[in-house]
Structure formats: C-alpha cells, structure tokens
Amino acid sequence: MSIIQEFLRYNRQTILPEIGDQGQEKLKKVKVLVIGAGGLGCPILQYIATAGVGLIGIMDFDTIEIHNLHRQILYTESEIGQQKALVAKKVVSELNPLIEVIAIREKLTIENAEKIIQQYDIVVDGSDNFTTRYLVNDTCVALQKPLVYGSILKFEGQVAVFNHNGSKNLRDLFPEMPDPKDVPNCDLNGVLGTLPGIIGTMMAHETLKLILELPTLKNELVLFNTINWNFTKLNF
C-alpha cells in the first residue's frame, strides 16, 4: 500500500499533535500480544489493529460457541465450531491489511508462557480466569514486559496497567490468587454484552497510550460500574 493510502487511513489520529507521524511509526513497529479472543479480546483486537499496531499476536485455544455471539463481535453464527484465533486473525487482517497478525492456537501454560511472551513488547490480558491472569502477570514481571489488565462481571469492569516503567503488578494489588471456587464468573453470573465492549475499548486505549508514550494508569485500578456510571480509581 502506498504512503498516500497510509496517510489517508491514519490521518484522523496523526493530526493529533500528541501522535503525529512519529507516533504512527511507533505503532507500526510495536509487537502486541493479546491473550484471549473473547469478550474483551474482540474490541481490543479491533481497535489496536485499526490504529496500525504493526504486529498482533492472538492467543486463544477455544472454539466459537453460540453463547459467545452476544458479546464476541468478531464472530458470526456461521463460524460456530471454528477456532477463535483463526477467525479473529482473518477478520482483523481484513480490517487492516497493512499489519501482520499471528494466530496462536495454544493454551497459555507454565511451559510455554515465557517462550511466547518474550517475543512481544506489550501484553494485553483478555483472559477470563485467575490462573491465566496470574501466570501472565508473573511472566511479564520476570521478562519486564508491560501488561494491560482488565476483567468484567455483570455490569462492572476493571482496568489497570501493570509493570510499566517500574510500576506495580497484579500481586501488589492481590498478592495471592483466590480459590477459583470462591470467585464469581460470567458463566454462572452473566454479563451484559456491551460491558466487554466498554472495558475492552478502555484496554485498547491504554495499550495505544503505552505505545505512544502518553500518560497511562500507574499503580491505579479503575472500577467502572455501568449501571449507575460510577467511575472509581483506586491507588495501590
């Protein structure tokens, strides 16, 4: 694609003085790993791709099911049974053919976490369980990789940025992983489909700010209750 077409594609963000051509070049050169291509991962992937993030890894071992469709907006009913990572790669590549997209059809484990994560500059965690979240966090700490974190339940979401420029990480906020049996989840407690769209977009926004070296959350946890639009920022 020509320089003119690149200019036209990204012009509405490069005219921002905080971004410009230099910022777009930063986006073009960065490698971002998105773990989970579900409710959070779908909007994250859409927005970092269309912003021009040069290389995106999509890590998900799951397949598309009908109950995903009310919130996982990269997928359609005709794709039920297909692997999320492959379908997401296809859709994201069509959204922006200027970028490179890699599908990683594996579950993140203690055995493969370091090998995979070390290949990327920034990690965005859209997973839906604490085992994965703590594994992602601990690996990012060990490898000194910044991590964008988010979680959702019912009508409330959380967003934070960990391990960036000396900032704290998930274990500084919650030192020990809770027992999965004691933690509510969307399978049992539900979630309104628009909530992951809201929180995922906020996570994408923080990811882009990290790349562009704009001010991001630091030792702060955002709690966003979308029933009453109660927005709370906690320092930790």
For each residue, the residues with C-beta under 8 A, 3 or more apart:
1: 5 6 97 98
2: 5 6
3: 6 7
4: 7 8
5: 1 2 8 9
6: 1 2 3 9 10 98
7: 3 4 10 11 14
8: 4 5 11
9: 5 6 52 96 98
10: 6 7 13 14 24 51 52
11: 7 8 14 15
12: 15
13: 10 16 19 23 24 51
14: 7 10 11 19 20 21 23 24
15: 11 12
16: 13 19 20 23
17: 20
18: 23 212 214
19: 13 14 16 22 23 24 212
20: 14 16 17 23 24
21: 14 24 25
22: 19 25 26
23: 13 14 16 18 19 20 26 27 212
24: 10 13 14 19 20 21 27 28 52
25: 21 22 28 29
26: 22 23 29 30 211 212 213
27: 23 24 30 51 52 53 54 208 211 212
28: 24 25 52 53 54
29: 25 26 54
30: 26 27 53 54 55 121 122 211
31: 54 55 56 57 119 120 121 122
32: 48 53 55 56 57 120 121 122 123 124 207 211
33: 56 57 59 116 117 119 120 122 123 124
34: 37 41 44 45 48 56 57 58 59 124 126
35: 41 59 60 108 123 124 125 126 127 132 136
36: 40 41 59 60 125 126 127 128 132
37: 34 41 42 45 58 59 60 62 72 74 84 85 88 126
38: 41 42 60 62 68 71 72 84 126 128 196
39: 42 68 71 72 126 128 152 186 191 193 195 196 200
40: 36 43 44 126 150 152 196 199 200 203
41: 34 35 36 37 38 44 45 58 60 72 88 126 200
42: 37 38 39 45 46 71 72 73 74 75 88 196 197 200
43: 40 46 47 73 196 197 200 201 204
44: 34 40 41 47 48 124 126 200 201 203 204 207
45: 34 37 41 42 48 49 56 58 74 88 92
46: 42 43 49 50 73 74 92 95 204
47: 43 44 50 51 201 204 205 208
48: 32 34 44 45 51 53 56 124 204 207 208
49: 45 46 52 53 56 92 95 96 99 101
50: 46 47 95 96
51: 10 13 27 47 48 204 208
52: 9 10 24 27 28 49 96 98 99
53: 27 28 30 32 48 49 56 99 207 208 211
54: 27 28 29 30 31 99 100
55: 30 31 32 99 100 101 102
56: 31 32 33 34 45 48 49 53 92 99 100 101 102
57: 31 32 33 34 101 102 104 116 119 120
58: 34 37 41 45 85 88 89 92 101 102 103 104
59: 33 34 35 36 37 85 104 106 108 116
60: 35 36 37 38 41 83 84 85 88 104 105
61: 83 85 105 106 107
62: 37 38 83 84
63: 81 82 83 84
64: 68 69 72 75 79 80 81 82 83 84 87
65: 68 80
66: 69 77 80
67: 70
68: 38 39 64 65 71 72 75
69: 64 66 72 75 76 77
70: 67 193
71: 38 39 42 68 191 193 194 195 196 197
72: 37 38 39 41 42 64 68 69 75 84
73: 42 43 46 197
74: 37 42 45 46 87 88 91 92
75: 42 64 68 69 72 79 84 87 88
76: 69 79
77: 66 69 80
78:
79: 64 75 76 82 87
80: 64 65 66 77
81: 63 64
82: 63 64 79 86 87
83: 60 61 62 63 64 86 87 103 105
84: 37 38 60 62 63 64 72 75 87 88
85: 37 58 59 60 61 88 89 103 104 105
86: 82 83 89 90 103 105
87: 64 74 75 79 82 83 84 90 91
88: 37 41 42 45 58 60 74 75 84 85 91 92 103
89: 58 85 86 92 93 101 102 103
90: 86 87 93 94
91: 74 87 88 94 95
92: 45 46 49 56 58 74 88 89 95 96 99 101
93: 89 90 96 97 99 101
94: 90 91 97
95: 46 49 50 91 92
96: 9 49 50 52 92 93 99
97: 1 93 94
98: 1 6 9 52
99: 49 52 53 54 55 56 92 93 96
100: 54 55 56
101: 49 55 56 57 58 89 92 93
102: 55 56 57 58 89
103: 58 83 85 86 88 89
104: 57 58 59 60 85 116
105: 60 61 83 85 86
106: 59 61 109 112 116
107: 61
108: 35 59 112 113 116 127 132 135 136
109: 106 112 113 135
110: 113 135
111:
112: 106 108 109 115 116
113: 108 109 110 116 117 135 136 139
114: 117 118 139 142 143
115: 112 118 119
116: 33 57 59 104 106 108 112 113 119 120
117: 33 113 114 120 123 136 139 140 143 145
118: 114 115 143 145
119: 31 33 57 115 116
120: 31 32 33 57 116 117 123 145
121: 30 31 32 145 146 211
122: 30 31 32 33 145 146 147 148 207 210 211
123: 32 33 35 117 120 136 140 145 146 147 148
124: 32 33 34 35 44 48 147 148 203 204 207
125: 35 36 132 133 136 137 147 148 149 150
126: 34 35 36 37 38 39 40 41 44 150 200 203
127: 35 36 108 132 133 136
128: 36 38 39 132 185 186
129: 132 133 180 185
130: 133 134 177 178 180 183
131: 134 135 177 180
132: 35 36 108 125 127 128 129 135 136
133: 125 127 129 130 136 137 149 151 170
134: 130 131 137 138 170 171 177
135: 108 109 110 113 131 132 138 139
136: 35 108 113 117 123 125 127 132 133 139 140 147
137: 125 133 134 140 141 147 149 162 163 169 170 171
138: 134 135 141 142 171
139: 113 114 117 135 136 142 143 145
140: 117 123 136 137 143 144 145 146 147 162 163 169
141: 137 138 144 163 169 171
142: 114 138 139
143: 114 117 118 139 140
144: 140 141 163
145: 117 118 120 121 122 123 139 140 163
146: 121 122 123 140 161 162 163 164 165 210
147: 122 123 124 125 136 137 140 161 162 163 164 169 170
148: 122 123 124 125 159 160 161 162 203 206 207 210
149: 125 133 137 158 159 160 161 162 170 203
150: 40 125 126 157 158 159 160 199 200 202 203
151: 133 157 158 199
152: 39 40 156 157 158 186 191 195 196 199
153: 156 157 184 185 186 189 191
154: 189 190 191 192 195
155: 192 195 225 226 227
156: 152 153 195 223 224 225 226 227
157: 150 151 152 153 195 196 198 199 202 223 224 226
158: 149 150 151 152 199 221 222 223 224
159: 148 149 150 199 202 203 206 217 221 222 224
160: 148 149 150 170 173 217 220 221 222
161: 146 147 148 149 164 167 206 210 216 217 218
162: 137 140 146 147 148 149 167 168 169 170
163: 137 140 141 144 145 146 147 167 168 169
164: 146 147 161 167 210 216 218
165: 146 218
166:
167: 161 162 163 164 218 219
168: 162 163 172 173 219 236
169: 137 140 141 147 162 163 172 173
170: 133 134 137 147 149 160 162 173 174
171: 134 137 138 141 174 175 176
172: 168 169 175 219 236
173: 160 168 169 170 221 236
174: 170 171 177 178
175: 171 172
176: 171
177: 130 131 134 174
178: 130 174 182 183
179: 182 183
180: 129 130 131 183
181:
182: 178 179
183: 130 178 179 180
184: 153 188 189
185: 128 129 153 188 189
186: 39 128 152 153 189 190 191
187:
188: 184 185
189: 153 154 184 185 186
190: 154 186
191: 39 71 152 153 154 186 195 196
192: 154 155 195 226
193: 39 70 71 196 197
194: 71 197 198 226
195: 39 71 152 154 155 156 157 191 192 198 199 226
196: 38 39 40 42 43 71 152 157 191 193 199 200
197: 42 43 71 73 193 194 200 201
198: 157 194 195 201 202 224 226
199: 40 150 151 152 157 158 159 195 196 202 203 224
200: 39 40 41 42 43 44 126 150 196 197 203 204
201: 43 44 47 197 198 204 205
202: 150 157 159 198 199 205 206 222 224
203: 40 44 124 126 148 149 150 159 199 200 206 207
204: 43 44 46 47 48 51 124 200 201 207 208
205: 47 201 202 208 209
206: 148 159 161 202 203 209 210 216 217
207: 32 44 48 53 122 124 148 203 204 210 211
208: 27 47 48 51 53 204 205 211 212
209: 205 206 212 214 215 216
210: 122 146 148 161 164 206 207 213 214 216
211: 26 27 30 32 53 121 122 207 208
212: 18 19 23 26 27 208 209
213: 26 210
214: 18 209 210
215: 209
216: 161 164 206 209 210
217: 159 160 161 206 220 221 222 233
218: 161 164 165 167
219: 167 168 172 235 236
220: 160 217 233 234 235 236
221: 158 159 160 173 217 233 234 236
222: 158 159 160 202 217 231 232 233
223: 156 157 158 230 231 232 233 234
224: 156 157 158 159 198 199 202 230 231 232
225: 155 156 228 229 230 231 232
226: 155 156 157 192 194 195 198 229
227: 155 156 230
228: 225
229: 225 226
230: 223 224 225 227
231: 222 223 224 225
232: 222 223 224 225
233: 217 220 221 222 223
234: 220 221 223
235: 219 220
236: 168 172 173 219 220 221
